[in-house]
Amino acid sequence: MTITHSRALLLLAFTAVLWSSGGVFIKLVQWDALSIAGVRSAIAAIAIGLATPPRARTPRTMTRFEIGAAIACMLTMIMFVAATKLTTAANAILLQYTAPVHVALFGSWLLGERTTRLDWLTIGVVFAGMLLFFLGGLSAENMLGNGLAIASGMSFAWLVLFTRKNIQFLHESLGANAPQSASDGVFWGNLLTAIICLPFAVQSLASGFMPPLTSWLGIILLGVFQLGLSYALYSRIIPHVSALEAILIPVVEPLLNPIWVAIFAGELPGFWSVVGGVIVVGAITMRSLLVMNHEHKRMK
């Protein structure tokens, strides 16, 4: 299928909508976080492996950056599910959306990308927004959930950093023969998550607990569509959109995620979480617009 620019934009928006379904399905599935993470990632690994087969066929053929990406992906998958269970879905996704801040912090060290004054200003604003999430719910459970959400943002940032570093490494090593797909870290990360977390699901089932049919349906939808199909689509369409489009359109995810949860699970974010979320999303989006505008002027 030929992917035109307009079709790529529609598919990118559809991908963001698929990502945004994670919060509501995790909330509605009646099972513990580790079991959900394990079964979801097992299904996702199969879907991603079939749709976009990884370059590395075995762990032995993986680069050190692919291994780093896989570990970062595994941590992201586990901590995001746990955070969504422990705190509000809005807090979980919006605090994870701070990942670009961590990319800006560590990108100069790993990728040789300079951190500018705009980056530091954005980081300061984002951290101020993050503090507001802790004003609305001071229970131990919410605090732990918020902490895990922030940690999942850090691990997601390292997934991005290791993936980008691996692309650089492969292009330097293989030149024109370098693979176009960057799905290896996500595939192996989901497989690693399944290996670590599936024993918890097996133990849960062996103890006599059986999730209702609706929960099984929710996990299947999470694995096939929210993770599997979405990442397969993303890796296919990302070469057909501009960098600005690739940054701005996925902002749909943290905006829609709390809305789906509010509609279908009846969970409403607190006032300070909404204010903090607006600050976080607004600061990161504004930084992206300013950076892209600066680069556009420089290329003229």
C-alpha positions in Angstrom: 0.0 0.0 0.0 1.4 3.4 -1.0 1.4 5.8 1.9 0.7 9.4 0.8 1.4 12.3 3.2 -2.3 12.8 3.9 -2.8 9.1 4.6 0.2 9.1 6.9 -1.3 12.0 8.9 -4.6 10.1 9.3 -2.7 6.9 10.3 -0.6 8.9 12.8 -3.7 10.4 14.4 -5.2 6.9 14.5 -2.1 5.6 16.2 -2.3 8.2 18.9 -6.0 7.3 19.4 -4.9 3.6 19.9 -2.3 4.6 22.4 -4.8 6.7 24.3 -7.0 3.7 25.0 -4.4 2.2 27.4 -5.7 4.0 30.5 -9.3 3.0 30.2 -8.6 -0.7 29.4 -6.1 -1.0 32.2 -8.6 0.5 34.6 -11.4 -1.8 33.5 -9.4 -5.0 33.5 -9.9 -6.8 36.8 -6.5 -8.2 37.4 -3.3 -7.2 39.2 -0.8 -4.8 37.4 2.0 -7.4 36.8 -0.4 -10.0 35.3 -1.9 -7.4 33.0 1.6 -6.2 31.9 2.7 -9.7 31.2 -0.3 -10.9 29.2 -0.6 -7.6 27.3 3.1 -7.6 26.3 3.0 -11.3 25.3 0.2 -10.5 22.9 1.9 -7.3 21.7 5.2 -9.1 21.0 3.4 -11.5 18.8 1.6 -8.7 16.9 4.7 -6.6 16.5 6.9 -9.6 15.5 4.4 -10.5 12.8 3.8 -6.9 11.5 7.4 -5.6 11.7 9.9 -8.4 12.2 12.9 -7.3 14.2 16.3 -7.0 12.7 17.9 -9.0 15.5 16.6 -12.6 15.3 18.1 -13.6 18.7 19.4 -11.7 21.7 23.0 -12.6 20.6 22.7 -10.6 17.5 21.4 -7.5 19.2 23.6 -4.4 19.6 24.2 -3.0 23.1 21.8 -0.1 22.3 19.0 -2.5 21.3 19.5 -4.3 24.6 19.3 -1.0 26.4 16.2 -0.1 24.5 14.6 -3.4 25.4 15.3 -3.0 29.1 13.9 0.6 29.0 10.8 -0.6 27.2 10.3 -3.4 29.7 10.5 -0.9 32.6 8.1 1.4 30.8 5.5 -1.3 30.2 5.5 -2.5 33.8 5.7 0.9 35.6 3.0 2.5 33.4 0.5 -0.3 34.1 1.3 -0.2 37.8 1.0 3.6 37.8 -2.4 3.5 36.1 -3.7 1.1 38.6 -2.4 3.1 41.6 -3.2 6.7 40.6 -5.6 8.3 38.2 -5.1 7.5 34.5 -4.7 11.3 33.8 -1.7 11.4 36.3 -0.2 8.3 34.8 -0.2 9.4 31.2 0.6 13.1 31.8 3.5 12.4 34.1 4.8 9.8 31.6 4.5 12.6 28.9 7.4 14.3 30.7 9.7 11.9 28.7 10.9 14.7 26.3 12.4 16.5 29.3 14.6 13.5 30.1 15.5 13.2 26.4 16.7 16.8 26.5 18.7 16.2 29.7 20.6 13.1 28.5 20.5 13.6 24.7 23.7 15.8 24.8 25.6 13.0 26.6 24.4 10.0 24.5 23.6 11.6 21.1 25.8 14.6 21.1 22.7 16.9 20.9 23.3 20.2 22.7 20.9 21.2 25.5 19.8 24.8 24.9 18.5 27.5 27.2 15.0 26.8 25.8 15.4 23.2 26.9 16.4 24.2 30.5 13.5 26.7 30.6 11.1 23.9 29.4 12.5 21.5 32.0 11.9 24.1 34.8 8.3 24.7 33.7 7.6 21.0 33.3 9.0 20.2 36.8 6.8 22.9 38.2 3.8 21.3 36.5 4.8 17.9 37.9 4.7 19.2 41.5 1.1 20.1 41.1 0.2 16.5 40.5 1.1 15.8 44.1 -1.2 18.4 45.6 -4.4 16.7 44.6 -3.9 13.3 46.2 -1.6 12.8 49.1 -2.5 9.2 49.9 0.4 6.7 49.9 -1.1 4.9 46.9 -1.4 8.0 44.8 2.1 9.1 45.7 3.5 5.7 44.7 1.5 5.8 41.5 2.7 9.3 40.6 6.2 8.3 41.4 6.0 5.3 39.1 4.4 7.4 36.3 7.4 9.8 36.5 9.8 6.8 36.5 8.0 5.4 33.4 8.5 8.7 31.7 12.2 8.4 32.4 12.4 4.9 31.1 10.4 5.8 28.0 12.9 8.6 27.4 15.7 6.0 27.5 13.8 3.8 25.1 13.8 6.8 22.7 17.4 7.6 23.3 18.7 4.1 22.9 16.6 3.6 19.8 18.0 6.8 18.2 21.5 5.9 19.2 21.1 2.4 17.6 19.9 4.0 14.4 23.0 6.2 14.4 25.2 3.2 15.1 23.7 1.0 12.4 23.9 3.7 9.8 27.6 4.3 10.6 28.3 0.5 10.6 26.1 -0.6 7.6 25.6 2.5 5.6 22.9 2.1 2.9 22.2 -1.5 4.2 21.0 -0.2 7.6 17.4 -1.3 8.3 14.6 1.2 8.1 12.5 -0.1 10.9 13.3 0.6 14.5 10.9 -1.8 16.2 13.6 -4.1 17.8 13.7 -2.4 21.2 9.9 -2.4 21.5 9.6 -6.0 20.3 12.3 -7.4 22.6 11.1 -5.1 25.5 7.6 -6.6 25.3 9.0 -10.1 25.1 11.1 -9.4 28.2 8.1 -8.0 30.0 6.2 -11.1 29.2 9.0 -13.4 30.4 9.2 -11.4 33.7 5.5 -10.9 34.4 3.7 -14.0 33.0 4.7 -16.1 36.0 2.6 -13.7 38.2 -0.4 -14.3 35.9 0.1 -18.0 36.0 0.4 -17.9 39.8 -2.8 -15.8 40.0 -4.7 -18.2 37.8 -3.3 -21.2 39.8 -4.6 -19.7 43.0 -8.1 -19.9 41.7 -8.6 -16.3 40.5 -10.2 -16.1 37.0 -10.6 -12.7 35.4 -14.1 -12.2 33.8 -14.5 -12.5 30.1 -14.6 -8.7 29.7 -11.2 -8.4 31.3 -9.7 -11.0 28.9 -11.3 -9.0 26.0 -9.7 -5.8 27.4 -6.2 -7.4 27.7 -6.5 -8.7 24.1 -7.4 -5.3 22.9 -4.5 -3.8 24.8 -2.0 -6.2 23.3 -3.2 -6.3 19.7 -4.3 -2.7 19.2 -3.1 -0.4 21.9 0.5 -1.8 21.7 0.9 -4.1 18.8 -0.9 -2.5 15.8 -0.1 1.0 17.1 3.7 0.4 17.1 3.6 -1.4 13.8 1.8 1.5 12.2 4.1 4.1 13.8 7.3 2.4 12.5 5.7 2.3 9.1 4.4 5.8 8.8 7.0 7.9 10.6 9.2 8.3 7.5 6.3 9.9 5.7 5.6 12.8 8.1 7.5 15.8 9.1 9.3 16.0 12.5 6.8 18.7 13.6 3.8 16.4 12.7 5.4 13.5 14.4 5.7 15.5 17.7 2.4 17.4 17.7 -0.1 14.8 16.5 0.7 12.2 19.2 -0.2 14.9 21.8 -3.7 13.5 21.1 -2.8 10.6 23.4 -2.4 12.4 26.8 -5.4 14.6 26.0 -7.8 11.7 25.0 -6.6 9.2 27.6 -8.3 10.9 30.6 -11.4 11.6 28.6 -11.9 7.9 27.7 -11.4 7.0 31.4 -13.8 9.7 32.5 -16.5 8.4 30.1 -16.1 4.7 30.5 -14.6 4.2 34.0 -16.1 7.3 35.7 -12.7 8.5 37.0 -12.2 12.3 36.9 -8.7 13.9 37.4 -8.3 16.3 40.3 -8.2 20.1 39.7 -4.4 20.3 40.3 -3.8 17.4 38.0 -5.6 19.2 35.2 -3.6 22.4 35.8 -0.4 20.4 36.0 -1.2 18.5 32.8 -2.0 21.7 30.9 1.4 23.1 32.0 3.3 19.9 31.1 1.7 19.4 27.7 1.7 23.1 26.9 5.4 23.6 27.8 6.6 20.5 25.7 4.4 21.4 22.7 5.5 25.1 22.8 9.2 24.0 22.9 8.6 21.7 19.9 7.0 24.6 17.9 9.8 27.0 18.8 12.5 24.5 17.9 10.9 23.6 14.6 10.3 27.3 13.7 14.0 28.1 14.5 15.2 25.2 12.3 12.9 26.2 9.5 14.3 29.8 9.5 17.8 28.5 9.6 17.3 26.3 6.5 15.9 29.2 4.4 
